[in-house]
């Protein structure tokens, strides 16, 4: 068992709140995580069975600040859209994974 959870936080946007009605939840995950790691983390944290996991990689973007004098970069992020079967979960309640 790994010592970290691949799930960083839940993503709350307008689109993700619409998907929650279909029992699909959006999470921001670690960029090195895989689909099976996310499935296992959902089972350990929420006690629900994940039937389908889709991964999205959002590329880093450059932004101009202060009238184009300063350039900043947004980091590369990775999202996971998880379909849950059975009961609905509360994605904002992320508890720590118990060590065995």
MOPAC internal coordinates of N, CA, C and O (Angstrom, degrees):
PM7 1SCF
backbone

  N    0.0000 0     0.00 0     0.00 0    0    0    0
  C    1.4418 1     0.00 0     0.00 0    1    0    0
  C    1.5183 1   109.52 1     0.00 0    2    1    0
  O    1.2310 1   120.73 1   -41.62 1    3    2    1
  N    1.3156 1   116.21 1   138.38 1    3    2    1
  C    1.4468 1   120.24 1  -179.87 1    5    3    2
  C    1.5203 1   109.97 1   -81.78 1    6    5    3
  O    1.2310 1   120.54 1   -22.72 1    7    6    5
  N    1.3205 1   116.57 1   157.28 1    7    6    5
  C    1.4606 1   121.28 1  -176.96 1    9    7    6
  C    1.5219 1   112.46 1   -88.43 1   10    9    7
  O    1.2310 1   119.32 1   176.58 1   11   10    9
  N    1.3170 1   118.90 1    -3.42 1   11   10    9
  C    1.4555 1   120.24 1  -179.33 1   13   11   10
  C    1.5208 1   109.61 1  -123.77 1   14   13   11
  O    1.2310 1   121.45 1   -21.22 1   15   14   13
  N    1.3215 1   114.84 1   158.78 1   15   14   13
  C    1.4536 1   120.19 1   175.18 1   17   15   14
  C    1.5219 1   107.85 1  -101.56 1   18   17   15
  O    1.2310 1   119.37 1   -45.53 1   19   18   17
  N    1.3266 1   118.81 1   134.47 1   19   18   17
  C    1.4637 1   120.14 1  -179.09 1   21   19   18
  C    1.5288 1   112.68 1   -69.56 1   22   21   19
  O    1.2310 1   119.59 1   162.76 1   23   22   21
  N    1.3440 1   118.39 1   -17.24 1   23   22   21
  C    1.4613 1   121.55 1  -178.20 1   25   23   22
  C    1.5163 1   109.31 1   -85.84 1   26   25   23
  O    1.2310 1   120.50 1   -57.64 1   27   26   25
  N    1.3416 1   116.65 1   122.36 1   27   26   25
  C    1.4583 1   121.25 1   178.44 1   29   27   26
  C    1.5234 1   111.48 1   -88.69 1   30   29   27
  O    1.2310 1   120.34 1   126.78 1   31   30   29
  N    1.3367 1   116.96 1   -53.22 1   31   30   29
  C    1.4647 1   120.83 1   178.94 1   33   31   30
  C    1.5162 1   108.76 1  -161.47 1   34   33   31
  O    1.2310 1   121.60 1   -11.39 1   35   34   33
  N    1.3218 1   114.54 1   168.61 1   35   34   33
  C    1.4682 1   118.66 1   177.43 1   37   35   34
  C    1.5237 1   108.70 1   -87.73 1   38   37   35
  O    1.2310 1   121.05 1   -29.46 1   39   38   37
  N    1.3123 1   115.59 1   150.54 1   39   38   37
  C    1.4570 1   121.81 1  -178.79 1   41   39   38
  C    1.5221 1   107.90 1  -103.88 1   42   41   39
  O    1.2310 1   120.39 1   -56.58 1   43   42   41
  N    1.3325 1   116.86 1   123.42 1   43   42   41
  C    1.4613 1   119.70 1  -178.62 1   45   43   42
  C    1.5255 1   109.23 1  -118.08 1   46   45   43
  O    1.2310 1   121.22 1   -81.37 1   47   46   45
  N    1.3229 1   115.28 1    98.63 1   47   46   45
  C    1.4500 1   122.23 1   175.38 1   49   47   46
  C    1.5265 1   107.60 1  -124.98 1   50   49   47
  O    1.2310 1   120.58 1    -3.08 1   51   50   49
  N    1.2998 1   116.49 1   176.92 1   51   50   49
  C    1.4569 1   120.05 1  -179.80 1   53   51   50
  C    1.5240 1   110.88 1   -65.10 1   54   53   51
  O    1.2310 1   120.49 1   138.43 1   55   54   53
  N    1.3030 1   116.66 1   -41.57 1   55   54   53
  C    1.4631 1   120.62 1   179.92 1   57   55   54
  C    1.5300 1   111.40 1   -67.32 1   58   57   55
  O    1.2310 1   120.33 1   139.68 1   59   58   57
  N    1.3361 1   116.97 1   -40.32 1   59   58   57
  C    1.4565 1   118.73 1  -178.93 1   61   59   58
  C    1.5256 1   111.69 1   -70.22 1   62   61   59
  O    1.2310 1   119.71 1   149.95 1   63   62   61
  N    1.3289 1   118.17 1   -30.05 1   63   62   61
  C    1.4642 1   119.24 1   176.85 1   65   63   62
  C    1.5251 1   111.26 1   -71.71 1   66   65   63
  O    1.2310 1   119.62 1   149.12 1   67   66   65
  N    1.3271 1   118.34 1   -30.88 1   67   66   65
  C    1.4632 1   121.05 1   174.32 1   69   67   66
  C    1.5280 1   110.31 1   -68.55 1   70   69   67
  O    1.2310 1   120.32 1   140.99 1   71   70   69
  N    1.3415 1   117.00 1   -39.01 1   71   70   69
  C    1.4640 1   120.94 1  -179.93 1   73   71   70
  C    1.5264 1   112.83 1   -68.46 1   74   73   71
  O    1.2310 1   120.00 1   157.06 1   75   74   73
  N    1.3471 1   117.60 1   -22.94 1   75   74   73
  C    1.4582 1   119.91 1   179.48 1   77   75   74
  C    1.5210 1   112.06 1   -65.08 1   78   77   75
  O    1.2310 1   120.21 1   154.91 1   79   78   77
  N    1.3302 1   117.20 1   -25.09 1   79   78   77
  C    1.4581 1   119.98 1   174.73 1   81   79   78
  C    1.5185 1   112.57 1   -66.96 1   82   81   79
  O    1.2310 1   120.30 1   156.34 1   83   82   81
  N    1.3180 1   117.03 1   -23.66 1   83   82   81
  C    1.4687 1   122.71 1   177.89 1   85   83   82
  C    1.5283 1   111.99 1   -98.09 1   86   85   83
  O    1.2310 1   120.50 1  -167.18 1   87   86   85
  N    1.3320 1   116.65 1    12.82 1   87   86   85
  C    1.4687 1   124.73 1  -178.28 1   89   87   86
  C    1.5324 1   112.14 1    62.33 1   90   89   87
  O    1.2310 1   121.07 1  -141.84 1   91   90   89
  N    1.3361 1   115.57 1    38.16 1   91   90   89
  C    1.4560 1   121.55 1   173.52 1   93   91   90
  C    1.5247 1   107.51 1  -116.67 1   94   93   91
  O    1.2310 1   120.40 1   -54.22 1   95   94   93
  N    1.3117 1   116.84 1   125.78 1   95   94   93
  C    1.4611 1   122.33 1  -174.81 1   97   95   94
  C    1.5211 1   109.82 1  -119.30 1   98   97   95
  O    1.2310 1   120.83 1   -37.55 1   99   98   97
  N    1.3306 1   116.03 1   142.45 1   99   98   97
  C    1.4627 1   122.01 1  -176.65 1  101   99   98
  C    1.5249 1   109.35 1  -108.77 1  102  101   99
  O    1.2310 1   120.73 1   -49.52 1  103  102  101
  N    1.3213 1   116.21 1   130.48 1  103  102  101
  C    1.4615 1   122.66 1   179.45 1  105  103  102
  C    1.5205 1   109.43 1  -130.08 1  106  105  103
  O    1.2310 1   120.77 1   -33.50 1  107  106  105
  N    1.3198 1   116.14 1   146.50 1  107  106  105
  C    1.4605 1   121.66 1   170.30 1  109  107  106
  C    1.5236 1   106.07 1   -90.85 1  110  109  107
  O    1.2310 1   121.06 1   -55.47 1  111  110  109
  N    1.3251 1   115.58 1   124.53 1  111  110  109
  C    1.4602 1   120.94 1  -173.97 1  113  111  110
  C    1.5220 1   110.27 1  -118.65 1  114  113  111
  O    1.2310 1   121.27 1   -10.43 1  115  114  113
  N    1.3214 1   115.17 1   169.57 1  115  114  113
  C    1.4548 1   121.93 1   176.30 1  117  115  114
  C    1.5269 1   109.13 1   -66.81 1  118  117  115
  O    1.2310 1   120.36 1   -36.59 1  119  118  117
  N    1.3162 1   116.91 1   143.41 1  119  118  117
  C    1.4690 1   119.57 1  -174.74 1  121  119  118
  C    1.5183 1   113.29 1   -70.36 1  122  121  119
  O    1.2310 1   119.27 1   165.77 1  123  122  121
  N    1.3252 1   118.99 1   -14.23 1  123  122  121
  C    1.4625 1   121.90 1   178.52 1  125  123  122
  C    1.5227 1   112.77 1   -95.97 1  126  125  123
  O    1.2310 1   119.58 1   177.68 1  127  126  125
  N    1.3294 1   118.40 1    -2.32 1  127  126  125
  C    1.4606 1   121.42 1  -174.54 1  129  127  126
  C    1.5292 1   111.56 1   -78.36 1  130  129  127
  O    1.2310 1   121.20 1   -24.39 1  131  130  129
  N    1.3198 1   115.31 1   155.61 1  131  130  129
  C    1.4562 1   122.30 1   179.87 1  133  131  130
  C    1.5255 1   109.40 1  -113.46 1  134  133  131
  O    1.2310 1   121.06 1    -5.71 1  135  134  133
  N    1.3347 1   115.58 1   174.29 1  135  134  133
  C    1.4590 1   120.46 1  -178.78 1  137  135  134
  C    1.5257 1   111.97 1   -65.15 1  138  137  135
  O    1.2310 1   120.19 1   139.93 1  139  138  137
  N    1.3161 1   117.25 1   -40.07 1  139  138  137
  C    1.4604 1   119.61 1  -178.88 1  141  139  138
  C    1.5251 1   111.47 1   -68.73 1  142  141  139
  O    1.2310 1   119.98 1   144.72 1  143  142  141
  N    1.3333 1   117.64 1   -35.28 1  143  142  141
  C    1.4574 1   120.43 1   176.41 1  145  143  142
  C    1.5288 1   111.14 1   -64.63 1  146  145  143
  O    1.2310 1   120.43 1   141.17 1  147  146  145
  N    1.3377 1   116.78 1   -38.83 1  147  146  145
  C    1.4595 1   120.56 1   178.73 1  149  147  146
  C    1.5260 1   110.40 1   -68.07 1  150  149  147
  O    1.2310 1   120.02 1   139.43 1  151  150  149
  N    1.3377 1   117.57 1   -40.57 1  151  150  149
  C    1.4677 1   120.91 1   176.93 1  153  151  150
  C    1.5199 1   111.45 1   -60.14 1  154  153  151
  O    1.2310 1   120.55 1   134.39 1  155  154  153
  N    1.3217 1   116.56 1   -45.61 1  155  154  153
  C    1.4622 1   120.37 1  -179.90 1  157  155  154
  C    1.5230 1   111.64 1   -66.35 1  158  157  155
  O    1.2310 1   120.00 1   144.07 1  159  158  157
  N    1.3314 1   117.60 1   -35.93 1  159  158  157
  C    1.4604 1   120.60 1   178.90 1  161  159  158
  C    1.5262 1   111.26 1   -68.09 1  162  161  159
  O    1.2310 1   119.93 1   142.18 1  163  162  161
  N    1.3213 1   117.73 1   -37.82 1  163  162  161
  C    1.4662 1   121.22 1   177.14 1  165  163  162
  C    1.5183 1   110.11 1   -64.05 1  166  165  163
  O    1.2310 1   120.62 1   139.48 1  167  166  165
  N    1.3301 1   116.41 1   -40.52 1  167  166  165
  C    1.4643 1   119.91 1   178.74 1  169  167  166
  C    1.5236 1   111.14 1   -65.18 1  170  169  167
  O    1.2310 1   119.86 1   139.61 1  171  170  169
  N    1.3365 1   117.86 1   -40.39 1  171  170  169
  C    1.4587 1   120.95 1  -178.46 1  173  171  170
  C    1.5219 1   112.36 1   -73.79 1  174  173  171
  O    1.2310 1   119.80 1   140.19 1  175  174  173
  N    1.3283 1   117.99 1   -39.81 1  175  174  173
  C    1.4642 1   120.95 1  -174.68 1  177  175  174
  C    1.5270 1   111.59 1   -79.51 1  178  177  175
  O    1.2310 1   120.13 1   131.49 1  179  178  177
  N    1.3322 1   117.36 1   -48.51 1  179  178  177
  C    1.4535 1   121.42 1  -173.18 1  181  179  178
  C    1.5239 1   114.01 1  -103.54 1  182  181  179
  O    1.2310 1   119.40 1   163.89 1  183  182  181
  N    1.3050 1   118.75 1   -16.11 1  183  182  181
  C    1.4554 1   121.54 1  -178.03 1  185  183  182
  C    1.5124 1   113.29 1    72.88 1  186  185  183
  O    1.2310 1   120.14 1  -156.36 1  187  186  185
  N    1.3350 1   117.33 1    23.64 1  187  186  185
  C    1.4622 1   122.21 1  -179.34 1  189  187  186
  C    1.5293 1   108.75 1  -115.36 1  190  189  187
  O    1.2310 1   121.46 1   -26.31 1  191  190  189
  N    1.3387 1   114.81 1   153.69 1  191  190  189
  C    1.4505 1   119.75 1  -179.71 1  193  191  190
  C    1.5231 1   109.47 1   -93.08 1  194  193  191
  O    1.2310 1   120.54 1   -55.19 1  195  194  193
  N    1.3186 1   116.58 1   124.81 1  195  194  193
  C    1.4636 1   122.55 1   177.71 1  197  195  194
  C    1.5218 1   108.42 1   -89.80 1  198  197  195
  O    1.2310 1   120.61 1   -57.09 1  199  198  197
  N    1.3304 1   116.45 1   122.91 1  199  198  197
  C    1.4585 1   119.81 1  -178.99 1  201  199  198
  C    1.5174 1   112.29 1   -91.10 1  202  201  199
  O    1.2310 1   120.16 1   149.58 1  203  202  201
  N    1.3350 1   117.31 1   -30.42 1  203  202  201
  C    1.4577 1   120.50 1  -176.14 1  205  203  202
  C    1.5242 1   109.02 1  -146.49 1  206  205  203
  O    1.2310 1   120.63 1   -41.43 1  207  206  205
  N    1.3350 1   116.40 1   138.57 1  207  206  205
  C    1.4629 1   121.95 1   177.25 1  209  207  206
  C    1.5198 1   108.07 1  -130.19 1  210  209  207
  O    1.2310 1   120.67 1   -53.49 1  211  210  209
  N    1.3183 1   116.33 1   126.51 1  211  210  209
  C    1.4629 1   122.02 1   175.11 1  213  211  210
  C    1.5228 1   108.04 1  -116.17 1  214  213  211
  O    1.2310 1   120.39 1   -44.40 1  215  214  213
  N    1.3252 1   116.86 1   135.60 1  215  214  213
  C    1.4664 1   122.20 1  -178.06 1  217  215  214
  C    1.5201 1   110.01 1  -110.35 1  218  217  215
  O    1.2310 1   121.06 1   -39.66 1  219  218  217
  N    1.3370 1   115.58 1   140.34 1  219  218  217
  C    1.4567 1   122.87 1   178.70 1  221  219  218
  C    1.5135 1   107.53 1  -129.61 1  222  221  219
  O    1.2310 1   120.07 1   -49.89 1  223  222  221
  N    1.3291 1   117.48 1   130.11 1  223  222  221
  C    1.4615 1   122.08 1   175.97 1  225  223  222
  C    1.5185 1   107.71 1  -106.26 1  226  225  223
  O    1.2310 1   120.86 1   -60.89 1  227  226  225
  N    1.3353 1   115.96 1   119.11 1  227  226  225
  C    1.4541 1   121.87 1   177.93 1  229  227  226
  C    1.5248 1   108.25 1   -96.53 1  230  229  227
  O    1.2310 1   119.27 1   -59.67 1  231  230  229
  N    1.3248 1   119.00 1   120.33 1  231  230  229
  C    1.4647 1   120.66 1  -176.65 1  233  231  230
  C    1.5210 1   111.91 1   -71.28 1  234  233  231
  O    1.2310 1   121.22 1   -19.51 1  235  234  233
  N    1.3240 1   115.26 1   160.49 1  235  234  233
  C    1.4632 1   120.06 1   177.30 1  237  235  234
  C    1.5250 1   109.05 1   -73.23 1  238  237  235
  O    1.2310 1   121.00 1   -32.18 1  239  238  237
  N    1.3320 1   115.69 1   147.82 1  239  238  237
  C    1.4571 1   121.06 1  -177.82 1  241  239  238
  C    1.5190 1   109.55 1  -127.62 1  242  241  239
  O    1.2310 1   120.97 1   -30.22 1  243  242  241
  N    1.3278 1   115.75 1   149.78 1  243  242  241
  C    1.4560 1   121.27 1   176.48 1  245  243  242
  C    1.5236 1   109.37 1   -96.19 1  246  245  243
  O    1.2310 1   120.58 1   -36.39 1  247  246  245
  N    1.3153 1   116.50 1   143.61 1  247  246  245
  C    1.4568 1   122.12 1   178.01 1  249  247  246
  C    1.5087 1   109.30 1  -130.12 1  250  249  247
  O    1.2310 1   121.15 1   -32.19 1  251  250  249
  N    1.3287 1   115.40 1   147.81 1  251  250  249
  C    1.4599 1   120.09 1   174.34 1  253  251  250
  C    1.5266 1   108.44 1  -102.51 1  254  253  251
  O    1.2310 1   120.57 1   -45.00 1  255  254  253
  N    1.3102 1   116.51 1   135.00 1  255  254  253
  C    1.4524 1   122.80 1   177.02 1  257  255  254
  C    1.5212 1   109.14 1  -124.32 1  258  257  255
  O    1.2310 1   121.11 1   -23.73 1  259  258  257
  N    1.3120 1   115.49 1   156.27 1  259  258  257
  C    1.4635 1   121.38 1   171.67 1  261  259  258
  C    1.5326 1   111.29 1    59.52 1  262  261  259
  O    1.2310 1   120.58 1  -125.80 1  263  262  261
  N    1.3246 1   116.50 1    54.20 1  263  262  261
  C    1.4644 1   124.27 1   177.48 1  265  263  262
  C    1.5297 1   113.02 1    60.83 1  266  265  263
  O    1.2310 1   120.39 1  -143.87 1  267  266  265
  N    1.3136 1   116.85 1    36.13 1  267  266  265
  C    1.4494 1   121.50 1   175.62 1  269  267  266
  C    1.5113 1   114.95 1    81.83 1  270  269  267
  O    1.2310 1   119.50 1  -170.35 1  271  270  269
  N    1.3258 1   118.57 1     9.65 1  271  270  269
  C    1.4655 1   120.56 1  -178.70 1  273  271  270
  C    1.5178 1   112.74 1   -86.62 1  274  273  271
  O    1.2310 1   120.56 1   152.65 1  275  274  273
  N    1.3112 1   116.54 1   -27.35 1  275  274  273
  C    1.4549 1   120.68 1  -176.02 1  277  275  274
  C    1.5243 1   108.73 1  -120.90 1  278  277  275
  O    1.2310 1   120.44 1   -49.23 1  279  278  277
  N    1.3211 1   116.76 1   130.77 1  279  278  277
  C    1.4518 1   122.29 1   175.91 1  281  279  278
  C    1.5208 1   108.62 1  -107.20 1  282  281  279
  O    1.2310 1   120.49 1   -47.15 1  283  282  281
  N    1.3017 1   116.67 1   132.85 1  283  282  281
  C    1.4643 1   121.30 1   173.97 1  285  283  282
  C    1.5139 1   108.08 1  -124.61 1  286  285  283
  O    1.2310 1   120.54 1   -18.28 1  287  286  285
  N    1.3155 1   116.58 1   161.72 1  287  286  285
  C    1.4544 1   122.01 1   179.03 1  289  287  286
  C    1.5178 1   109.56 1  -122.92 1  290  289  287
  O    1.2310 1   121.01 1   -46.14 1  291  290  289
  N    1.3195 1   115.67 1   133.86 1  291  290  289
  C    1.4478 1   120.67 1   170.73 1  293  291  290
  C    1.5217 1   107.53 1   -82.47 1  294  293  291
  O    1.2310 1   119.81 1   -37.76 1  295  294  293
  N    1.3159 1   117.98 1   142.24 1  295  294  293
  C    1.4664 1   118.55 1  -177.00 1  297  295  294
  C    1.5196 1   112.43 1   -75.09 1  298  297  295
  O    1.2310 1   121.00 1   -18.19 1  299  298  297
  N    1.3149 1   115.69 1   161.81 1  299  298  297
  C    1.4499 1   122.95 1   174.26 1  301  299  298
  C    1.5275 1   107.55 1   -70.70 1  302  301  299
  O    1.2310 1   119.93 1   -49.10 1  303  302  301
  N    1.3147 1   117.74 1   130.90 1  303  302  301
  C    1.4588 1   121.56 1   178.74 1  305  303  302
  C    1.5169 1   109.96 1  -125.52 1  306  305  303
  O    1.2310 1   121.42 1   -20.02 1  307  306  305
  N    1.3211 1   114.89 1   159.98 1  307  306  305
  C    1.4472 1   121.31 1  -179.94 1  309  307  306
  C    1.5262 1   108.52 1  -131.71 1  310  309  307
  O    1.2310 1   120.63 1   -48.93 1  311  310  309
  N    1.3375 1   116.41 1   131.07 1  311  310  309
  C    1.4572 1   122.05 1   179.70 1  313  311  310
  C    1.5154 1   109.53 1  -113.78 1  314  313  311
  O    1.2310 1   121.37 1   -27.77 1  315  314  313
  N    1.3248 1   114.98 1   152.23 1  315  314  313
  C    1.4562 1   121.27 1   174.41 1  317  315  314
  C    1.5193 1   108.17 1  -128.30 1  318  317  315
  O    1.2310 1   120.62 1   -53.33 1  319  318  317
  N    1.3374 1   116.41 1   126.67 1  319  318  317
  C    1.4609 1   121.95 1   174.06 1  321  319  318
  C    1.5214 1   106.58 1  -102.32 1  322  321  319
  O    1.2310 1   121.11 1   -63.98 1  323  322  321
  N    1.3373 1   115.49 1   116.02 1  323  322  321
  C    1.4597 1   122.01 1  -172.32 1  325  323  322
  C    1.5220 1   109.21 1  -111.10 1  326  325  323
  O    1.2310 1   120.28 1   -50.95 1  327  326  325
  N    1.3323 1   117.06 1   129.05 1  327  326  325
  C    1.4557 1   122.52 1   174.94 1  329  327  326
  C    1.5223 1   108.11 1   -97.96 1  330  329  327
  O    1.2310 1   121.18 1   -53.36 1  331  330  329
  N    1.3321 1   115.34 1   126.64 1  331  330  329
  C    1.4610 1   122.11 1  -175.99 1  333  331  330
  C    1.5273 1   108.62 1  -107.32 1  334  333  331
  O    1.2310 1   120.48 1   -38.97 1  335  334  333
  N    1.3201 1   116.70 1   141.03 1  335  334  333
  C    1.4672 1   119.32 1   172.46 1  337  335  334
  C    1.5240 1   107.98 1  -106.15 1  338  337  335
  O    1.2310 1   120.88 1   -30.46 1  339  338  337
  N    1.3197 1   115.92 1   149.54 1  339  338  337
  C    1.4616 1   120.55 1  -179.95 1  341  339  338
  C    1.5146 1   111.39 1    94.18 1  342  341  339
  O    1.2310 1   120.79 1    42.23 1  343  342  341
  N    1.3217 1   116.10 1  -137.77 1  343  342  341
  C    1.4617 1   121.20 1  -174.79 1  345  343  342
  C    1.5240 1   111.78 1   -74.78 1  346  345  343
  O    1.2310 1   121.09 1   -21.24 1  347  346  345
  N    1.3422 1   115.51 1   158.76 1  347  346  345
  C    1.4603 1   121.33 1   177.23 1  349  347  346
  C    1.5271 1   109.70 1   -78.97 1  350  349  347
  O    1.2310 1   120.40 1   -27.68 1  351  350  349
  N    1.3177 1   116.85 1   152.32 1  351  350  349
  C    1.4673 1   121.78 1   179.71 1  353  351  350
  C    1.5199 1   109.20 1  -118.19 1  354  353  351
  O    1.2310 1   120.77 1   -14.36 1  355  354  353
  N    1.3217 1   116.13 1   165.64 1  355  354  353
  C    1.4587 1   121.55 1   173.79 1  357  355  354
  C    1.5310 1   107.29 1  -103.42 1  358  357  355
  O    1.2310 1   119.73 1   -73.72 1  359  358  357
  N    1.3382 1   118.13 1   106.28 1  359  358  357
  C    1.4667 1   119.48 1  -173.77 1  361  359  358
  C    1.5254 1   113.71 1   -70.63 1  362  361  359
  O    1.2310 1   119.57 1   164.90 1  363  362  361
  N    1.3213 1   118.43 1   -15.10 1  363  362  361
  C    1.4644 1   120.52 1  -178.87 1  365  363  362
  C    1.5202 1   112.47 1   -80.50 1  366  365  363
  O    1.2310 1   120.01 1   165.67 1  367  366  365
  N    1.3097 1   117.59 1   -14.33 1  367  366  365
  C    1.4619 1   121.17 1   179.01 1  369  367  366
  C    1.5148 1   109.74 1   -97.43 1  370  369  367
  O    1.2310 1   120.74 1   -92.97 1  371  370  369
  N    1.3094 1   116.19 1    87.03 1  371  370  369
  C    1.4585 1   121.25 1   177.40 1  373  371  370
  C    1.5221 1   106.84 1   -99.40 1  374  373  371
  O    1.2310 1   120.71 1   -65.64 1  375  374  373
  N    1.3191 1   116.25 1   114.36 1  375  374  373
  C    1.4567 1   120.84 1   178.68 1  377  375  374
  C    1.5129 1   109.01 1   -96.49 1  378  377  375
  O    1.2310 1   120.86 1   -18.39 1  379  378  377
  N    1.3046 1   115.96 1   161.61 1  379  378  377
  C    1.4509 1   120.01 1   178.91 1  381  379  378
  C    1.5131 1   109.88 1   -73.70 1  382  381  379
  O    1.2310 1   120.78 1   -33.52 1  383  382  381
  N    1.3177 1   116.11 1   146.48 1  383  382  381
  C    1.4565 1   121.67 1   178.93 1  385  383  382
  C    1.5204 1   108.19 1   -76.17 1  386  385  383
  O    1.2310 1   120.87 1   -49.88 1  387  386  385
  N    1.3412 1   115.95 1   130.12 1  387  386  385
  C    1.4538 1   120.63 1   179.62 1  389  387  386
  C    1.5170 1   109.65 1   -75.30 1  390  389  387
  O    1.2310 1   120.86 1   -46.45 1  391  390  389
  N    1.3198 1   115.95 1   133.55 1  391  390  389
  C    1.4650 1   120.43 1   178.01 1  393  391  390
  C    1.5148 1   109.29 1   -81.00 1  394  393  391
  O    1.2310 1   120.90 1   -44.34 1  395  394  393
  N    1.3332 1   115.88 1   135.66 1  395  394  393
  C    1.4700 1   120.33 1  -179.02 1  397  395  394
  C    1.4961 1   110.73 1   -94.24 1  398  397  395
  O    1.2310 1   120.10 1   180.00 1  399  398  397

